[in-house]
């Protein structure tokens, strides 16, 4: 979590009209819920392979990128707050403005904000801290609220429902960090990883995965995860969930930390590779075919980051931090690699260290799981946070 910037939208957003399902009585705005915004969508976005969000934690930018021409479209560098996340689900894309308790739906081709949804709970100024968005088959939005210990379910008609998570940790907040809504053999289910940091921010107890039946909005199972502190989650083409589990970032040798594979069809899970074998605490993971890549941080105060690889089938480490093709070692290298995505067979990795042309997104060609750094890079106007294919 970064320092909160308050609840007033940035001037660039306030000066525009965006369709909203916003405020204390969402049903009153139901006619606008999910409709397109008056902020004009560009007439053409060109070829788009992914959306990106970037932030220096005082301002932000959002846009699209193409892997074919390695050019960016910043959608006017719209500022939507200071502490963003990027979510994609069922072909829809969302910018989660965590400190604003607001979710913006984005044009999946350009990154232009089209609609706004409030994720604030109650009347106090305390933040709910929305973390992710999952889209159900009926079009409802499921939004885990990290600080409010709830899941907000927002129907297409802007009706609000909440699933209370306070009973899943003794401090009454199990730290729900993400959501994936998946069609399983038993029907449509929502999977929600719980970090269960207690005392916060230390990982001292088992982390859990909740399985929620979407049709009834009832928690039907609690699965103990093999690793601790799910920090990032991605889904591969086979429908497996991959969890980056650093445990505690001040220790890179914990036996219950690394990369975990969760099978949504059976609700079974295993720790595929340990952080000690990769050479760092895992902050992000992305898998395609049998190749797994991750961003791992060392246990120093700087938390210098490295790109590491592993065999996603066997769990064997391939490239460890000590032999990484891309790293941010040295003083001040704290968690500088951020934003990891497979696009069109290549790997793209964000870098929060400024270069002369902006903040780079590195491109690495892949032959199997052998990565080769390419000279062409994409540059963003602010430090990258996330890169996701819509």
HURA-V699742 format. One record per backbone hydrogen bond with DSSP energy under -1.0 kcal/mol. CO is the residue of the C=O (numbers start at 1). NH is the residue of the N-H. If there is no record, write none. Layout:
# HURA-V699742
co->(CO,CO)
nh->(NH,NH)
This chain:
# HURA-V699742
co->(10,10,11,13,17,19,21,25,26,27,29,32,50,51,52,53,53,54,59,61,63,64,65,65,71,73,74,83,85,87,89,92,93,94,95,96,96,97,98,101,102,103,104,105,105,107,112,115,116,117,128,128,129,134,136,140,141,142,143,144,145,145,149,150,151,152,153,154,155,159,161,163,165,169,174,175,180,182,184,187,188,189,190,191,192,193,194,199,207,208,209,210,211,211,212,213,218,221,223,228,232,234,236,240,241,242,243,244,244,245,248,256,257,258,259,259,260,261,262,263,268,270,273,274,275,275,278,281,284,286,288,290,291,292,293,294,295,295,296,297,303,304,305,306,308,309,310,311,316,319,320,321,326,330,336,339,341,343,346,347,348,349,350,355,358,359,360,361,362,363,364,365,367,370,372,378,380,383,386,388)
nh->(13,14,15,16,38,116,118,28,29,30,32,35,65,388,63,385,386,61,56,54,52,73,49,50,66,64,77,98,96,94,92,89,106,87,104,85,98,102,101,119,97,117,95,114,115,111,107,105,21,103,147,148,146,142,139,136,154,134,152,131,149,150,165,145,163,143,161,141,158,155,153,151,168,172,196,195,191,189,187,184,214,182,212,180,210,177,208,202,225,194,223,192,220,221,190,217,213,211,209,247,244,242,239,236,262,234,260,231,232,258,251,228,275,245,272,273,243,270,241,267,263,261,259,278,279,280,321,297,295,293,291,312,288,310,286,308,283,284,306,281,335,298,328,296,294,318,292,315,311,309,323,324,307,333,352,350,348,346,343,364,341,362,338,358,355,380,351,378,349,374,347,372,370,367,365,361,359,55,53,51)
